């Protein structure tokens, strides 16, 4: 084989690409496979926090920066304390994840990191063209979002989860490090679905994010205004320093990313529709989909086979339809969800592992005219 040929090429060293590469490295079935990872970024910055919940520790548990067994939900005039048992909510610094992946993969002779930008992928020749070179592969895993997604004429329902977060340190103890604030609707931007999310690392340090679930993004100064307002009005302090800043835009959509999978090219991560449409969470979903891809490859099946369950795609579409048509109902939706269901039911549902009985409980808690209309429109 030519030196520029690989068994697998992974485009993008993000969460999906690196989880996939690590899974290849851990499975003896793939130890003789040549794998290239192509990305123009060295991934040397902590650009995000990877948060998730799970019942039992997994292979990434040693990377967890902080974990919590309790959570808080605030409506405009209500408060709900949530005992997360049997789950634990966890957060990993992205830089810790990148560093771990590089430390595991770079010493392995069958893995090659290529610092370059991918310009195009030829699905017929199964070739990847970068700014400086061309490579061929038996299969390509591509994390680039299809251009069609950005076409305003596509018929998909799309909400953007966009946010800005500050990690702050205060001069006095004001945080409860034992409980995250999952959603706090006490400070909102008009009638839109907006809330504050808080991860307390200690009594004097926390990540505070002001988040939107809306169709349009806002200017950077708008996030700053609400972050300042939350710290002042809800935390009752003005004495703090900002140690880290995080920005993000996560598509919450029913766009058919899976249609861009072919025999020799599999879209992964956000580009593969691996972000949960109704929540924006992706860490555990990525882990499960990577596991399925390896199972498919080992049984000589198309890598993208059985990556999605139709009923959950339908549920997500109904939820997105309600938020799209009636964005002001976000607080009511999440209040019902968090106050009318058990943690086990909620997380099983969001993990796409729920029984029909649990599905029914969720549906009953959200029963409203908006959901009835969205249900039939989706059908």
Residue pairs with C-beta under 8 A, 6 or more apart in sequence:
2 136
4 133
4 134
4 135
4 136
5 34
5 135
5 136
5 137
6 34
6 35
6 36
6 112
6 135
6 136
6 137
6 138
7 33
7 34
7 35
7 137
7 138
7 139
8 24
8 33
8 34
8 35
8 36
8 137
8 138
8 139
8 140
8 141
9 35
9 36
9 37
9 38
9 128
9 135
9 137
9 139
9 140
9 141
10 17
10 20
10 21
10 35
10 36
10 37
10 38
10 140
10 141
10 143
10 268
11 17
11 38
11 39
11 118
11 121
11 128
11 140
11 141
11 142
11 143
11 144
12 38
12 39
12 142
12 143
12 144
12 268
12 269
13 37
13 39
13 41
13 43
13 98
13 101
13 113
14 39
14 143
14 269
15 50
15 94
15 97
15 269
15 282
15 283
15 286
16 141
16 143
16 268
16 269
16 270
16 272
16 274
16 282
16 286
16 289
16 290
17 37
17 39
17 141
17 143
17 268
17 269
18 37
18 97
18 98
18 101
18 105
19 286
19 287
19 290
20 141
20 268
20 290
20 293
21 35
21 37
21 101
21 105
21 111
22 101
22 104
22 105
23 290
23 291
23 293
23 294
24 30
24 33
24 35
24 294
25 104
25 105
25 108
25 111
26 59
27 294
29 294
29 298
30 294
30 297
31 110
32 110
33 110
34 110
34 112
35 110
35 111
35 112
36 111
36 112
36 113
36 114
36 135
36 137
37 105
37 111
37 112
37 113
37 114
38 114
38 116
38 118
38 128
38 130
38 135
39 113
39 114
39 115
39 116
40 115
40 116
40 117
42 115
43 95
43 98
43 102
44 95
44 98
45 95
46 93
46 94
46 95
46 96
46 244
47 94
47 95
47 246
48 94
48 246
48 248
49 65
49 91
49 92
49 93
49 94
49 165
49 199
49 207
49 246
50 91
50 92
50 93
50 94
50 97
50 283
51 89
51 90
51 91
51 92
51 199
51 281
51 283
52 89
52 90
52 281
52 283
52 284
53 84
53 87
53 88
53 89
53 90
53 284
53 347
54 87
54 88
54 90
54 284
55 86
55 87
55 88
58 287
60 92
60 97
60 100
61 90
63 92
63 93
63 96
63 97
63 100
64 90
64 91
64 92
65 91
65 92
65 93
65 96
65 201
66 90
66 91
66 177
66 199
66 201
67 88
67 89
67 90
67 91
68 84
68 88
68 89
68 90
68 178
68 179
68 180
68 199
69 83
69 84
69 85
69 88
69 89
69 178
70 81
70 82
70 83
70 84
70 178
70 179
70 180
71 81
71 82
71 84
71 89
71 179
71 180
71 181
71 182
72 79
72 80
72 81
72 82
72 179
72 180
72 181
72 182
72 184
73 79
73 80
73 82
73 181
73 182
73 183
73 184
73 334
73 335
73 338
73 339
74 80
74 181
74 183
74 184
74 185
74 186
75 185
75 186
75 331
75 335
76 185
76 186
76 188
76 331
78 335
78 339
80 338
80 339
81 179
82 182
82 338
82 343
83 343
84 343
85 343
86 344
87 343
87 347
89 180
91 199
92 283
102 113
105 111
105 113
106 113
114 130
114 133
114 135
116 130
116 131
116 132
116 133
117 130
117 131
118 128
118 129
118 130
118 144
119 129
119 130
119 131
120 128
120 129
121 127
121 128
121 129
121 140
121 142
121 265
122 128
122 129
123 262
123 264
123 265
125 136
126 136
126 137
126 138
126 139
126 140
126 264
126 265
127 134
127 135
127 136
127 137
128 134
128 135
128 136
128 137
128 140
137 264
138 264
139 264
139 265
139 266
139 303
140 264
140 265
140 266
141 265
141 266
141 268
141 303
142 265
142 266
142 267
142 268
142 271
143 267
143 268
143 269
143 270
143 271
143 272
144 271
145 270
145 271
146 257
146 260
146 267
146 271
148 154
149 156
149 251
149 253
149 255
149 257
154 255
156 253
156 254
156 255
156 256
157 253
157 254
157 317
157 320
157 321
157 324
158 215
158 251
158 252
158 253
158 255
158 320
158 324
159 213
159 214
159 215
159 251
159 252
159 253
159 320
159 323
159 324
160 212
160 213
160 214
160 215
160 216
160 217
160 249
160 250
160 251
160 252
161 211
161 212
161 213
161 248
161 249
161 250
161 251
161 252
161 280
162 211
162 212
162 214
162 217
162 218
162 248
162 249
162 250
163 197
163 209
163 210
163 211
163 212
163 223
163 246
163 247
163 248
164 209
164 210
164 220
164 223
164 224
164 227
164 245
164 246
164 247
164 248
165 197
165 207
165 208
165 209
165 210
165 227
165 245
165 246
165 247
165 248
166 207
166 208
166 209
166 227
166 242
166 244
166 245
166 246
167 201
167 205
167 206
167 207
167 208
167 242
167 243
167 244
167 245
167 246
168 205
168 206
168 208
168 231
168 240
168 241
168 242
168 243
169 204
169 205
169 240
169 241
169 243
170 204
170 205
170 235
170 237
170 239
170 240
171 204
171 237
171 239
171 240
172 204
172 237
172 239
173 203
173 204
174 203
174 204
174 235
174 236
174 237
175 198
175 200
175 201
175 202
175 203
175 204
175 205
175 206
176 200
176 203
177 200
177 201
177 202
177 203
179 200
180 197
180 198
180 199
180 200
181 196
181 197
181 198
181 200
182 197
182 338
183 195
183 196
183 197
183 334
183 338
184 195
184 196
184 197
184 198
184 230
184 234
185 194
185 195
185 331
185 334
185 335
186 196
186 234
187 194
187 196
187 210
187 226
187 229
187 230
187 233
187 234
188 194
188 195
188 331
189 212
189 218
189 222
189 226
191 327
191 328
192 212
192 213
192 214
192 327
192 328
192 330
193 212
193 213
193 214
193 323
193 327
193 328
193 329
193 330
193 331
194 210
194 211
194 212
194 213
194 214
194 226
194 330
195 210
195 211
195 330
195 331
195 334
196 208
196 209
196 210
196 211
196 226
196 230
196 234
197 208
197 209
197 211
198 206
198 207
198 208
198 209
199 206
199 207
200 206
201 207
205 243
207 244
207 246
208 227
208 230
208 231
209 246
210 223
210 226
210 227
210 230
212 218
213 252
213 323
213 327
213 330
214 327
215 324
215 327
217 249
220 247
223 247
231 237
231 238
231 240
232 238
250 270
250 275
250 280
250 282
251 270
251 275
252 275
252 277
252 278
252 279
252 280
252 320
252 323
253 277
253 320
254 277
254 313
254 316
254 317
254 320
255 273
256 273
257 267
257 271
257 272
257 273
258 267
258 272
258 273
258 304
258 307
258 308
260 267
260 271
261 267
261 272
261 302
261 303
261 304
263 302
266 272
266 293
266 303
266 304
267 273
267 304
268 274
268 289
269 275
269 282
269 286
270 282
272 289
272 304
272 307
273 308
274 282
274 285
274 286
274 289
274 307
275 281
275 282
275 285
276 282
276 285
276 316
276 350
276 352
277 313
277 316
277 317
277 319
277 320
278 315
278 316
278 319
278 320
278 350
279 350
281 350
284 351
285 352
289 307
292 305
292 306
292 307
293 303
293 304
293 307
295 301
296 302
296 303
296 304
296 305
296 306
297 303
309 352
311 359
312 352
314 378
315 359
317 378
318 371
318 374
318 375
318 378
319 333
319 374
321 374
321 377
321 378
322 329
322 333
322 370
322 371
322 374
323 329
323 330
323 333
325 370
325 373
325 374
326 370
329 368
329 370
332 368
333 366
336 365
336 366
337 346
337 362
337 365
337 366
338 346
340 364
340 365
341 349
341 361
341 362
341 365
344 358
345 354
345 358
345 361
345 362
346 362
348 354
348 355
348 358
349 358
349 359
349 362
354 362
363 371
